[in-house]
């Protein structure tokens, strides 16, 4: 991680740490929503940005995590934070199960399949699968999370919980980018045929990317269920997947700082213009269109690694 990026993260951390002290409860809750969408977009970035797999059904994994938390808490009495890893695991297993038959598809074909997956999950939730999901009314009465004996209920308390998880996610995903697994995903994104010719098991890595992204989306669903205490199928519609797709593409596909910026712009910026309710979405859509025309790589695109000529000569002369 470069020094400039470290400084940027440090400044962002200081600003966010002090935000609940100067903002009212409404704006703190807006930042909570930004944090949740940042988590979801970072999880989608593993699939879309790093591996280059078009996925517009990511809200399905989000829903699986949220409903897993709700069922475990309301039916079995499991504390919500204890259900956090379980929600991630269930979402990952679900992703591996449904992605395995279609993982060989590419581009628009995979995109269409994932759209169908998201709608199937939403319709299944509406139809009260196995009598567990509550149908169109959803599930309610989810307990607030408890951490070290402190029940988290106010927006500023959720703020620190959500953004601490975002900070942990950013750190882990930066480490993942530098790992062998992260490099293999980047090879898939740039050229799947060349990656397979170089010995990368493309099917395995695609499946792992889906499972990892789904696991993180499932854990974000856990935080959402704990924060709202009530969930319903309408919270996981196709529009949610579209927003996440937009955040990743707008910020810069494959770029973690870009995804964070995209979350602030797509989720937080429209709230600044809520007073102009009749025109804010029109203006927002126009701005997005202009940006995508003149900044096709995103606002903070992934930086291309450049090697010095001396490094290349040294690599060629190595035995």
C-alpha positions as CSV (number, residue, x, y, z in Angstrom):
1,X,0.0,0.0,0.0
2,X,1.5,3.4,-1.0
3,X,2.2,6.1,1.4
4,X,-0.4,8.4,-0.2
5,X,-3.1,5.8,0.1
6,X,-2.2,5.3,3.8
7,X,-2.5,9.0,4.5
8,X,-5.8,9.1,2.7
9,X,-7.2,6.2,4.8
10,X,-5.8,7.9,8.0
11,X,-7.6,11.2,7.2
12,X,-10.8,9.4,6.3
13,X,-10.6,7.4,9.6
14,X,-10.1,10.6,11.6
15,X,-13.0,12.4,9.9
16,X,-15.4,9.4,10.3
17,X,-14.4,8.9,13.9
18,X,-15.4,12.4,14.8
19,X,-18.5,12.5,12.6
20,X,-21.0,11.3,15.3
21,X,-19.8,14.0,17.6
22,X,-20.8,16.8,15.3
23,X,-23.7,15.4,13.2
24,X,-27.3,14.8,14.3
25,X,-28.8,11.3,14.4
26,X,-30.2,11.6,10.9
27,X,-26.9,12.2,9.2
28,X,-25.2,9.6,11.4
29,X,-27.8,7.1,10.1
30,X,-27.1,8.2,6.5
31,X,-23.4,7.4,7.2
32,X,-24.5,4.0,8.6
33,X,-26.3,3.3,5.3
34,X,-23.2,4.4,3.4
35,X,-21.1,2.0,5.4
36,X,-23.5,-0.9,4.8
37,X,-23.4,-0.2,1.0
38,X,-19.7,0.1,1.1
39,X,-19.4,-3.4,2.7
40,X,-21.8,-4.8,0.0
41,X,-19.9,-3.0,-2.8
42,X,-16.6,-4.2,-1.5
43,X,-17.9,-7.8,-1.5
44,X,-19.2,-7.3,-5.1
45,X,-15.9,-5.9,-6.1
46,X,-14.2,-9.2,-5.4
47,X,-16.5,-10.8,-8.0
48,X,-17.0,-7.9,-10.5
49,X,-13.8,-5.9,-10.1
50,X,-11.2,-8.4,-9.3
51,X,-12.4,-11.5,-11.2
52,X,-14.3,-9.6,-13.9
53,X,-17.5,-11.7,-13.5
54,X,-20.7,-9.8,-14.2
55,X,-23.0,-10.3,-11.3
56,X,-26.2,-8.3,-10.9
57,X,-27.9,-10.5,-8.4
58,X,-25.7,-9.7,-5.4
59,X,-28.7,-8.7,-3.3
60,X,-29.6,-12.4,-3.2
61,X,-26.5,-13.2,-1.0
62,X,-27.3,-10.1,1.1
63,X,-30.8,-11.5,1.6
64,X,-29.5,-14.9,2.6
65,X,-27.3,-13.5,5.3
66,X,-30.0,-11.2,6.7
67,X,-32.7,-14.0,6.8
68,X,-30.2,-16.5,8.3
69,X,-29.6,-14.0,11.1
70,X,-33.3,-13.3,11.6
71,X,-34.2,-17.0,11.7
72,X,-31.4,-18.0,14.1
73,X,-32.2,-15.1,16.4
74,X,-36.0,-15.2,16.4
75,X,-36.4,-19.0,16.3
76,X,-33.4,-20.2,18.2
77,X,-32.5,-17.2,20.3
78,X,-28.9,-17.0,18.9
79,X,-27.4,-13.5,19.6
80,X,-27.2,-11.5,16.4
81,X,-23.4,-11.0,16.4
82,X,-22.9,-14.7,17.1
83,X,-24.8,-15.3,13.9
84,X,-22.4,-13.1,11.9
85,X,-20.0,-15.8,10.8
86,X,-22.9,-18.3,10.3
87,X,-24.6,-15.8,8.0
88,X,-21.4,-15.5,5.9
89,X,-20.9,-19.2,5.8
90,X,-24.5,-19.9,4.7
91,X,-24.4,-17.2,2.0
92,X,-21.0,-18.6,0.8
93,X,-22.4,-22.2,0.6
94,X,-25.5,-20.9,-1.2
95,X,-23.4,-19.0,-3.7
96,X,-21.2,-22.1,-4.4
97,X,-24.3,-24.2,-4.9
98,X,-26.0,-21.9,-7.4
99,X,-22.9,-20.7,-9.2
100,X,-21.4,-24.1,-9.8
101,X,-23.6,-25.0,-12.8
102,X,-23.3,-21.5,-14.5
103,X,-19.7,-20.5,-13.6
104,X,-18.5,-21.3,-17.2
105,X,-20.7,-18.6,-18.6
106,X,-19.2,-15.2,-19.5
107,X,-20.1,-11.6,-20.0
108,X,-23.8,-10.8,-20.7
109,X,-24.9,-14.4,-20.3
110,X,-23.7,-14.7,-16.7
111,X,-25.2,-11.2,-16.0
112,X,-28.6,-12.4,-17.2
113,X,-28.4,-15.6,-15.1
114,X,-27.5,-13.6,-11.9
115,X,-30.4,-11.3,-12.5
116,X,-32.7,-14.3,-12.6
117,X,-31.0,-15.7,-9.4
118,X,-31.8,-12.5,-7.5
119,X,-35.4,-12.5,-8.6
120,X,-35.8,-16.2,-7.7
121,X,-34.5,-15.6,-4.2
122,X,-36.8,-12.6,-3.7
123,X,-39.9,-14.5,-5.0
124,X,-39.0,-17.5,-2.8
125,X,-38.8,-15.2,0.3
126,X,-42.2,-13.7,-0.6
127,X,-43.7,-17.2,-0.8
128,X,-42.5,-18.0,2.7
129,X,-40.1,-20.9,2.0
130,X,-40.6,-23.8,4.4
131,X,-42.6,-21.4,6.6
132,X,-39.5,-19.7,7.8
133,X,-39.3,-16.3,5.9
134,X,-42.6,-14.8,7.0
135,X,-43.8,-14.2,3.4
136,X,-44.3,-10.6,2.1
137,X,-44.5,-9.3,5.7
138,X,-41.0,-10.6,6.5
139,X,-39.6,-11.2,9.9
140,X,-39.6,-8.9,12.9
141,X,-38.5,-8.8,16.5
142,X,-34.8,-9.3,15.7
143,X,-32.8,-8.5,18.8
144,X,-30.3,-5.7,18.9
145,X,-26.6,-6.8,18.9
146,X,-24.7,-6.9,22.2
147,X,-21.0,-6.3,22.4
148,X,-19.0,-6.7,25.6
149,X,-22.3,-6.4,27.6
150,X,-23.3,-3.2,25.8
151,X,-26.5,-3.3,23.8
152,X,-26.1,-1.4,20.6
153,X,-29.3,0.5,19.8
154,X,-28.5,4.2,18.9
155,X,-27.3,5.3,15.4
156,X,-23.9,6.5,16.7
157,X,-23.3,3.1,18.4
158,X,-24.1,1.3,15.1
159,X,-21.9,3.8,13.3
160,X,-18.8,2.6,15.1
161,X,-19.8,-1.1,14.7
162,X,-20.4,-0.8,10.9
163,X,-17.4,1.3,10.1
164,X,-15.1,-0.8,12.2
165,X,-16.2,-3.7,10.0
166,X,-15.6,-1.6,6.9
167,X,-12.1,-0.8,8.1
168,X,-11.3,-4.5,8.7
169,X,-12.7,-5.3,5.3
170,X,-10.6,-2.8,3.6
171,X,-7.4,-4.1,5.3
172,X,-8.2,-7.7,4.5
173,X,-9.1,-7.1,0.9
174,X,-5.9,-5.0,0.4
175,X,-3.9,-8.0,1.7
176,X,-5.9,-10.2,-0.6
177,X,-5.0,-8.2,-3.6
178,X,-1.3,-8.8,-2.9
179,X,-1.8,-12.5,-2.4
180,X,-1.5,-15.3,-4.9
181,X,-5.3,-15.6,-4.9
182,X,-5.7,-12.0,-5.7
183,X,-3.3,-12.1,-8.5
184,X,-5.1,-15.1,-10.0
185,X,-8.4,-13.2,-9.9
186,X,-6.7,-10.3,-11.8
187,X,-5.4,-12.7,-14.4
188,X,-9.0,-13.9,-14.9
189,X,-10.2,-10.4,-15.3
190,X,-7.7,-9.4,-17.9
191,X,-7.7,-12.6,-20.0
192,X,-9.3,-15.9,-18.9
193,X,-7.9,-17.8,-21.8
194,X,-4.3,-16.7,-21.1
195,X,-4.9,-17.3,-17.3
196,X,-5.9,-20.9,-18.0
197,X,-3.0,-21.4,-20.3
198,X,-0.7,-20.2,-17.5
199,X,-2.0,-22.9,-15.2
200,X,-4.7,-21.0,-13.3
201,X,-7.7,-23.2,-12.6
202,X,-10.2,-20.7,-13.8
203,X,-13.4,-22.6,-12.7
204,X,-12.1,-23.0,-9.2
205,X,-11.0,-19.4,-8.8
206,X,-14.3,-18.1,-10.2
207,X,-16.2,-20.2,-7.7
208,X,-14.0,-19.1,-4.9
209,X,-14.6,-15.4,-5.9
210,X,-18.3,-15.9,-5.8
211,X,-18.2,-17.7,-2.5
212,X,-16.0,-15.0,-0.9
213,X,-18.0,-12.1,-2.2
214,X,-21.2,-13.8,-1.1
215,X,-19.8,-14.5,2.4
216,X,-19.1,-10.8,2.9
217,X,-22.5,-9.8,1.6
218,X,-24.1,-12.3,4.0
219,X,-22.3,-10.7,6.9
220,X,-23.4,-7.3,5.8
221,X,-26.9,-8.7,5.8
222,X,-26.4,-9.7,9.4
223,X,-25.5,-6.1,10.4
224,X,-28.5,-4.8,8.4
225,X,-30.9,-7.2,10.2
226,X,-29.5,-6.2,13.6
227,X,-29.8,-2.5,12.8
228,X,-33.3,-2.6,11.4
229,X,-34.8,-5.4,13.7
230,X,-37.2,-6.2,10.8
231,X,-36.6,-7.4,7.3
232,X,-38.8,-8.1,4.3
233,X,-38.2,-9.2,0.7
234,X,-38.6,-5.6,-0.6
235,X,-35.3,-4.7,1.0
236,X,-33.5,-7.1,-1.3
237,X,-35.0,-6.1,-4.7
238,X,-33.3,-6.0,-8.1
239,X,-32.7,-2.2,-7.5
240,X,-30.3,-3.0,-4.6
241,X,-28.2,-5.1,-7.0
242,X,-28.3,-2.3,-9.6
243,X,-27.0,0.2,-6.9
244,X,-24.2,-2.0,-5.9
245,X,-23.2,-2.6,-9.6
246,X,-23.3,1.2,-10.1
247,X,-21.1,1.9,-7.0
248,X,-18.4,-0.5,-8.2
249,X,-18.4,0.7,-11.8
250,X,-18.7,4.4,-10.9
251,X,-15.9,4.4,-8.3
252,X,-13.6,2.2,-10.4
253,X,-13.9,-1.5,-10.9
254,X,-11.3,-3.3,-8.9
255,X,-10.3,-0.2,-6.9
256,X,-11.0,-0.3,-3.2
257,X,-10.7,3.5,-2.7
258,X,-12.9,3.9,-5.7
259,X,-15.6,1.6,-4.3
260,X,-15.6,3.7,-1.0
261,X,-15.9,6.9,-3.0
262,X,-18.7,5.4,-5.1
263,X,-20.6,4.4,-1.9
264,X,-20.5,8.0,-0.6
265,X,-21.6,9.4,-4.0
266,X,-24.4,6.9,-4.8
267,X,-25.8,6.6,-1.3
268,X,-24.8,9.7,0.6
269,X,-24.9,12.4,-2.1
270,X,-28.7,12.1,-3.0
271,X,-29.5,12.8,0.7
272,X,-27.9,16.3,0.4
273,X,-30.5,17.1,-2.2
274,X,-33.5,15.6,-0.5
275,X,-35.1,19.0,-0.2
276,X,-35.4,19.0,-4.0
277,X,-37.2,15.7,-4.1
278,X,-38.9,16.2,-7.5
279,X,-35.6,16.8,-9.3
280,X,-32.8,15.3,-7.2
281,X,-32.9,11.8,-9.0
282,X,-33.0,13.5,-12.4
283,X,-30.0,15.6,-11.6
284,X,-28.2,12.7,-10.0
285,X,-28.9,10.4,-13.0
286,X,-27.6,13.1,-15.4
287,X,-24.4,13.5,-13.4
288,X,-23.9,9.8,-13.4
289,X,-24.4,9.6,-17.2
290,X,-21.9,12.4,-17.8
291,X,-19.3,10.8,-15.6
292,X,-19.7,7.4,-17.3
293,X,-19.3,9.0,-20.7
294,X,-16.2,11.1,-19.9
295,X,-14.7,8.9,-17.2
296,X,-15.3,5.4,-18.4
297,X,-12.7,3.8,-16.1
298,X,-14.3,5.2,-13.0
299,X,-13.5,8.1,-10.7
300,X,-10.6,6.3,-8.9
301,X,-9.6,3.5,-11.2
302,X,-7.3,0.7,-10.4
303,X,-3.7,1.8,-10.8
304,X,-1.8,-0.1,-13.4
305,X,1.5,-1.6,-12.1
306,X,4.4,-0.2,-14.0
307,X,7.9,-1.7,-14.0
308,X,11.1,0.3,-14.6
309,X,13.2,-0.7,-17.5
310,X,16.0,-1.8,-15.1
311,X,13.6,-4.1,-13.4
312,X,12.7,-5.8,-16.7
313,X,16.3,-6.2,-17.6
314,X,17.1,-7.7,-14.2
315,X,14.2,-10.1,-14.6
316,X,15.4,-11.2,-18.1
317,X,19.0,-11.8,-16.9
318,X,17.9,-13.8,-13.9
319,X,18.6,-17.6,-14.2
